[in-house]
């Protein structure tokens, strides 16, 4: 199991689990706690974009298309977003718990991203399984 503990203090999108090539990511539990004095509106989604095309169209990380604060590209090419929750209001002092009874599995090429209008704390419990076939080398004696 892998764990993510993150304090979200800005309204810009924050990547919780970065996408990677091959495999399946399964989220077993996601807790989002509103730690602000105001209600927070939260979006949680998986996202994919074509990084090679993004660099070709908008430039590299050094050309101003990369936000080092959020550790993400500003503009994204061929972006696909699938919401887990959208515009859900979490009252002050409350916690929203997701995926405990029904884990969320998706391709590891997708990143898990959150936006929140107020300060929230996030705790994630997830695992990544590599589904790539491994190459088996055999000697001539093993045939």
Backbone as CSV, one residue per row, in Angstrom:
resi,resn,N_x,N_y,N_z,CA_x,CA_y,CA_z,C_x,C_y,C_z
1,UNK,0.829,-1.184,0.000,0.000,0.000,0.000,0.875,1.250,0.000
2,UNK,0.379,2.257,-0.673,1.021,3.563,-0.696,0.086,4.555,-0.029
3,UNK,0.662,5.577,0.573,-0.141,6.580,1.246,0.274,7.972,0.781
4,UNK,-0.711,8.851,0.683,-0.469,10.253,0.365,-1.120,11.076,1.467
5,UNK,-0.372,12.014,2.018,-0.885,12.965,2.999,-0.604,14.346,2.426
6,UNK,-1.638,15.120,2.160,-1.420,16.404,1.494,-2.334,17.478,2.082
7,UNK,-1.752,18.647,2.340,-2.501,19.834,2.744,-2.733,20.666,1.496
8,UNK,-3.985,20.864,1.125,-4.331,21.675,-0.040,-4.648,23.072,0.473
9,UNK,-3.829,24.039,0.073,-3.984,25.401,0.585,-4.265,26.416,-0.511
10,UNK,-4.373,25.955,-1.751,-4.609,26.854,-2.871,-5.741,26.301,-3.734
11,UNK,-6.418,27.159,-4.447,-7.560,26.731,-5.274,-7.131,26.096,-6.594
12,UNK,-5.852,26.144,-6.924,-5.396,25.543,-8.181,-5.341,24.019,-8.058
13,UNK,-5.410,23.347,-9.191,-5.414,21.879,-9.216,-4.116,21.327,-8.638
14,UNK,-4.242,20.303,-7.805,-3.099,19.657,-7.170,-3.116,18.169,-7.508
15,UNK,-2.000,17.640,-8.003,-1.905,16.227,-8.333,-1.620,15.427,-7.069
16,UNK,-2.494,14.451,-6.789,-2.319,13.591,-5.622,-1.534,12.331,-5.979
17,UNK,-1.868,11.719,-7.113,-1.150,10.543,-7.607,-0.759,10.833,-9.050
18,UNK,0.526,10.856,-9.333,1.009,11.142,-10.684,0.870,9.901,-11.553
19,UNK,0.415,10.117,-12.776,0.263,9.026,-13.722,1.604,8.437,-14.129
20,UNK,1.584,7.164,-14.501,2.788,6.482,-14.964,2.390,5.467,-16.031
21,UNK,3.343,5.046,-16.813,3.049,4.131,-17.922,2.780,2.720,-17.415
22,UNK,1.743,2.103,-17.950,1.445,0.698,-17.664,0.906,0.443,-16.270
23,UNK,-0.002,-0.492,-16.167,-0.490,-0.905,-14.875,-1.846,-0.339,-14.513
24,UNK,-2.253,-0.655,-13.285,-3.544,-0.241,-12.756,-3.330,0.366,-11.375
25,UNK,-3.981,1.493,-11.121,-3.972,2.119,-9.798,-5.328,1.865,-9.150
26,UNK,-5.304,1.391,-7.902,-6.532,1.155,-7.143,-6.496,2.000,-5.884
27,UNK,-7.492,2.870,-5.741,-7.604,3.713,-4.551,-8.559,3.017,-3.598
28,UNK,-8.077,2.705,-2.400,-8.887,1.993,-1.418,-9.624,2.933,-0.472
29,UNK,-9.042,4.100,-0.248,-9.685,5.056,0.656,-9.154,6.447,0.370
30,UNK,-10.058,7.424,0.403,-9.694,8.825,0.223,-10.491,9.645,1.238
31,UNK,-9.793,10.305,2.138,-10.443,11.177,3.124,-10.101,12.622,2.797
32,UNK,-11.128,13.453,2.711,-10.938,14.879,2.450,-11.579,15.638,3.609
33,UNK,-10.762,16.287,4.416,-11.240,17.000,5.607,-11.160,18.501,5.382
34,UNK,-12.257,19.192,5.618,-12.272,20.654,5.527,-11.696,21.218,6.822
35,UNK,-10.543,21.878,6.716,-9.874,22.437,7.890,-9.940,23.961,7.897
36,UNK,-10.812,24.527,7.067,-10.961,25.974,6.958,-12.178,26.423,7.767
37,UNK,-12.328,27.726,7.924,-13.483,28.275,8.640,-14.683,28.493,7.720
38,UNK,-14.524,28.212,6.406,-15.604,28.334,5.435,-15.839,26.984,4.763
39,UNK,-17.048,26.784,4.233,-17.336,25.569,3.470,-16.420,25.502,2.248
40,UNK,-16.036,24.292,1.864,-15.144,24.099,0.725,-15.840,23.295,-0.368
41,UNK,-15.751,23.765,-1.597,-16.282,23.038,-2.752,-15.125,22.280,-3.391
42,UNK,-15.320,20.967,-3.544,-14.224,20.082,-3.946,-14.549,19.353,-5.250
43,UNK,-13.536,19.214,-6.094,-13.581,18.366,-7.290,-12.446,17.362,-7.171
44,UNK,-12.737,16.107,-7.477,-11.729,15.058,-7.487,-11.893,14.311,-8.802
45,UNK,-10.813,14.222,-9.590,-10.937,13.602,-10.908,-9.639,12.928,-11.322
46,UNK,-9.783,12.010,-12.311,-8.598,11.436,-12.932,-8.390,12.165,-14.252
47,UNK,-7.124,12.337,-14.605,-6.774,13.162,-15.770,-5.641,12.512,-16.552
48,UNK,-5.759,12.603,-17.876,-4.687,12.178,-18.771,-4.482,13.272,-19.803
49,UNK,-3.256,13.462,-20.209,-2.961,14.361,-21.325,-1.708,13.865,-22.021
50,UNK,-1.533,14.278,-23.251,-0.402,13.862,-24.057,0.771,14.788,-23.753
51,UNK,1.709,14.311,-22.960,2.823,15.160,-22.526,3.746,15.531,-23.687
52,UNK,4.014,14.594,-24.582,4.882,14.899,-25.724,4.276,15.984,-26.609
53,UNK,2.972,15.861,-26.902,2.293,16.872,-27.720,2.184,18.200,-26.985
54,UNK,1.994,18.158,-25.669,1.939,19.386,-24.866,3.239,20.158,-25.001
55,UNK,4.363,19.459,-24.930,5.669,20.117,-25.066,5.853,20.668,-26.473
56,UNK,5.411,19.918,-27.490,5.529,20.396,-28.882,4.703,21.661,-29.112
57,UNK,3.468,21.687,-28.585,2.553,22.800,-28.845,2.835,23.998,-27.945
58,UNK,3.035,23.759,-26.634,3.130,24.856,-25.672,4.541,25.122,-25.152
59,UNK,5.473,24.265,-25.475,6.844,24.467,-25.018,7.190,23.599,-23.824
60,UNK,8.476,23.541,-23.537,8.971,22.689,-22.458,8.725,23.327,-21.094
61,UNK,9.171,22.645,-20.064,9.003,23.145,-18.698,9.724,24.480,-18.501
62,UNK,10.803,24.697,-19.243,11.570,25.935,-19.109,10.950,27.096,-19.885
63,UNK,9.992,26.839,-20.770,9.411,27.897,-21.604,8.173,28.542,-21.005
64,UNK,7.927,28.386,-19.735,6.813,29.065,-19.096,5.501,28.312,-19.114
65,UNK,5.473,27.081,-19.622,4.240,26.289,-19.611,4.217,25.324,-18.438
66,UNK,5.020,25.580,-17.424,5.079,24.695,-16.269,5.018,25.533,-14.997
67,UNK,4.138,25.140,-14.086,3.990,25.839,-12.817,4.714,25.025,-11.746
68,UNK,5.834,25.518,-11.264,6.620,24.768,-10.279,5.917,24.687,-8.926
69,UNK,5.000,25.602,-8.639,4.255,25.560,-7.378,3.312,24.362,-7.344
70,UNK,2.569,24.147,-8.432,1.640,23.011,-8.494,2.295,21.774,-9.099
71,UNK,3.535,21.922,-9.612,4.266,20.821,-10.224,3.485,20.217,-11.386
72,UNK,2.936,21.083,-12.246,2.095,20.629,-13.345,2.166,21.612,-14.517
73,UNK,1.783,21.140,-15.689,1.731,21.994,-16.873,0.548,22.958,-16.779
74,UNK,0.716,24.158,-17.311,-0.345,25.163,-17.324,-1.359,24.826,-18.416
75,UNK,-0.873,24.567,-19.638,-1.715,24.169,-20.773,-1.409,22.711,-21.104
76,UNK,-2.447,21.946,-21.446,-2.279,20.514,-21.717,-2.943,20.154,-23.035
77,UNK,-2.263,19.347,-23.833,-2.760,18.914,-25.130,-3.484,17.575,-25.004
78,UNK,-4.631,17.429,-25.679,-5.432,16.188,-25.692,-5.858,15.756,-24.285
79,UNK,-6.188,16.706,-23.441,-6.537,16.426,-22.049,-7.873,15.691,-21.949
80,UNK,-7.900,14.667,-21.079,-9.129,13.933,-20.777,-9.323,13.946,-19.261
81,UNK,-10.547,14.324,-18.823,-10.865,14.408,-17.395,-12.120,13.593,-17.126
82,UNK,-12.067,12.777,-16.062,-13.225,12.003,-15.616,-13.397,12.241,-14.111
83,UNK,-14.514,12.868,-13.759,-14.751,13.276,-12.371,-15.188,12.105,-11.498
84,UNK,-14.617,12.051,-10.305,-15.092,11.147,-9.254,-16.162,11.875,-8.437
85,UNK,-15.854,13.121,-8.060,-16.843,14.012,-7.455,-16.664,15.389,-8.087
86,UNK,-17.765,16.116,-8.240,-17.710,17.443,-8.867,-18.578,18.412,-8.077
87,UNK,-17.975,19.516,-7.672,-18.648,20.588,-6.938,-19.367,20.090,-5.687
88,UNK,-18.722,19.201,-4.942,-19.273,18.707,-3.684,-18.855,19.666,-2.569
89,UNK,-19.834,20.126,-1.797,-19.560,21.056,-0.703,-19.303,20.263,0.570
90,UNK,-18.120,20.489,1.169,-17.777,19.869,2.453,-17.868,20.962,3.505
91,UNK,-18.807,20.832,4.444,-18.968,21.858,5.481,-17.729,21.970,6.380
92,UNK,-17.596,23.112,7.017,-16.492,23.352,7.941,-16.454,22.256,9.001
93,UNK,-15.261,21.721,9.253,-15.081,20.707,10.287,-15.568,19.320,9.906
94,UNK,-15.930,19.101,8.652,-16.436,17.792,8.217,-15.401,17.090,7.337
95,UNK,-15.564,15.757,7.256,-14.687,14.935,6.428,-15.528,14.099,5.483
96,UNK,-15.132,14.061,4.221,-15.759,13.217,3.210,-14.852,12.008,3.005
97,UNK,-15.424,10.799,3.121,-14.654,9.567,2.939,-15.171,8.859,1.695
98,UNK,-14.262,8.553,0.778,-14.618,7.931,-0.503,-13.928,6.579,-0.667
99,UNK,-14.538,5.711,-1.455,-13.978,4.450,-1.936,-13.785,3.368,-0.877
100,UNK,-14.306,3.498,0.318,-14.085,2.476,1.345,-14.811,1.173,1.003
101,UNK,-16.028,1.247,0.480,-16.778,0.036,0.139,-16.541,-0.410,-1.298
102,UNK,-16.198,0.520,-2.163,-15.995,0.220,-3.579,-14.726,0.918,-4.060
103,UNK,-13.585,0.217,-4.019,-12.333,0.847,-4.467,-12.428,1.333,-5.907
104,UNK,-11.689,2.362,-6.197,-11.654,2.963,-7.532,-10.397,2.490,-8.250
105,UNK,-10.575,1.730,-9.340,-9.449,1.256,-10.138,-9.457,1.959,-11.495
106,UNK,-8.285,2.374,-11.926,-8.154,3.014,-13.231,-6.739,2.807,-13.765
107,UNK,-6.574,3.062,-15.035,-5.265,2.938,-15.668,-4.262,3.845,-14.957
108,UNK,-3.066,3.329,-14.735,-2.027,4.124,-14.075,-1.541,5.293,-14.919
109,UNK,-1.942,5.331,-16.192,-1.539,6.472,-17.024,-2.300,7.739,-16.638
110,UNK,-3.373,7.600,-15.855,-4.148,8.745,-15.377,-3.614,9.219,-14.028
111,UNK,-3.601,10.533,-13.839,-3.245,11.134,-12.554,-4.528,11.403,-11.764
112,UNK,-4.441,11.354,-10.440,-5.563,11.731,-9.575,-5.330,13.163,-9.130
113,UNK,-6.318,14.044,-9.387,-6.162,15.483,-9.164,-7.311,15.995,-8.300
114,UNK,-7.025,16.994,-7.458,-8.048,17.606,-6.617,-7.996,19.120,-6.754
115,UNK,-9.173,19.751,-6.685,-9.264,21.200,-6.519,-10.206,21.454,-5.344
116,UNK,-9.937,22.498,-4.594,-10.780,22.860,-3.451,-10.768,24.369,-3.288
117,UNK,-11.929,24.933,-2.950,-12.021,26.388,-2.808,-11.478,26.889,-1.476
118,UNK,-11.361,26.005,-0.493,-10.808,26.367,0.816,-9.771,25.312,1.210
119,UNK,-9.123,25.514,2.353,-8.084,24.580,2.798,-8.699,23.228,3.197
120,UNK,-8.129,22.154,2.633,-8.541,20.795,2.989,-7.291,19.937,3.185
121,UNK,-7.423,18.898,4.000,-6.382,17.894,4.171,-6.853,16.616,3.505
122,UNK,-5.941,15.939,2.793,-6.282,14.724,2.057,-5.389,13.585,2.528
123,UNK,-6.023,12.426,2.769,-5.291,11.197,3.077,-5.766,10.138,2.090
124,UNK,-4.819,9.543,1.370,-5.121,8.516,0.364,-4.431,7.212,0.718
125,UNK,-5.122,6.112,0.457,-4.563,4.770,0.588,-4.760,4.107,-0.775
126,UNK,-3.656,3.802,-1.474,-3.778,3.254,-2.829,-2.647,2.277,-3.111
127,UNK,-2.796,1.544,-4.212,-1.721,0.672,-4.672,-1.654,0.715,-6.192
128,UNK,-0.453,0.519,-6.707,-0.238,0.452,-8.154,0.235,-0.957,-8.479
129,UNK,-0.401,-1.556,-9.483,-0.002,-2.886,-9.927,0.517,-2.779,-11.348
130,UNK,1.698,-3.297,-11.564,2.301,-3.295,-12.893,1.744,-4.481,-13.665
131,UNK,1.140,-4.229,-14.816,0.555,-5.307,-15.610,1.370,-5.610,-16.860
132,UNK,2.555,-5.035,-16.950,3.410,-5.307,-18.107,3.909,-6.749,-18.019
133,UNK,3.970,-7.416,-19.176,4.518,-8.758,-19.203,6.024,-8.682,-19.052
134,UNK,6.530,-9.576,-18.238,7.967,-9.617,-18.030,8.593,-10.561,-19.047
135,UNK,9.731,-10.173,-19.582,10.431,-11.000,-20.542,11.194,-12.078,-19.792
136,UNK,11.016,-13.317,-20.204,11.687,-14.437,-19.572,12.834,-14.882,-20.464
137,UNK,14.005,-14.887,-19.894,15.172,-15.363,-20.636,15.448,-16.799,-20.230
138,UNK,15.650,-17.655,-21.207,15.947,-19.057,-20.934,17.257,-19.441,-21.600
139,UNK,17.917,-20.311,-20.963,19.122,-20.862,-21.581,18.713,-22.000,-22.501
140,UNK,19.630,-22.459,-23.319,19.316,-23.556,-24.236,18.992,-24.843,-23.497
141,UNK,19.502,-25.013,-22.289,19.230,-26.218,-21.487,17.800,-26.226,-20.930
142,UNK,17.149,-25.085,-20.880,15.804,-25.003,-20.314,14.716,-25.313,-21.315
143,UNK,15.046,-25.546,-22.576,14.050,-25.850,-23.598,13.834,-27.329,-23.724
